[in-house]
Each structure stands twice: as structure tokens, then as C-alpha cells.
């Protein structure tokens, strides 16, 4: 995984989060359901680094 600058994130978590959101959006899923599935907040099952990756990927997709 890497956070190498603006809009450059790499790794499984980043790709799963970003493309998970984008796939739901492309499928015309209601935005409230997307927000429920991918909330933009720190999640307790991630460490600090994974939370940074997760939130960054969410922000880019949103």
C-alpha cells in the first residue's frame, strides 16, 4: 500500500473502497445506500494507516 501524493493511492483496501463506491454509483444505487455501505468515518476494525487509506479512497470516489 502507498499514499504517495494527491490522488495516488494503491493497495487492495484503496481499490476495493474506491471501485466499490464507483460500481454502486454506476449501477444507479441510491446515494444514501452507498453512504451506509461506505461511511466516511474512521472504522474501528482498521488501524490508523488503513483508516487513512479508506477515508482517502472514499473522498476521491465521493
C-alpha angles and dihedrals in degrees: 000000000000142000101198103162144305112346092354112114127145137183141075096284093049094048094043092050098043097043092040089060094042093049091052091047092049088050088057094243113170111269092233089061091049090051090050092051095042108028116187097233139093111282120216095223092062127073120232094272094049090047089055091051092045096049092045092051091047092049093051092049095045 
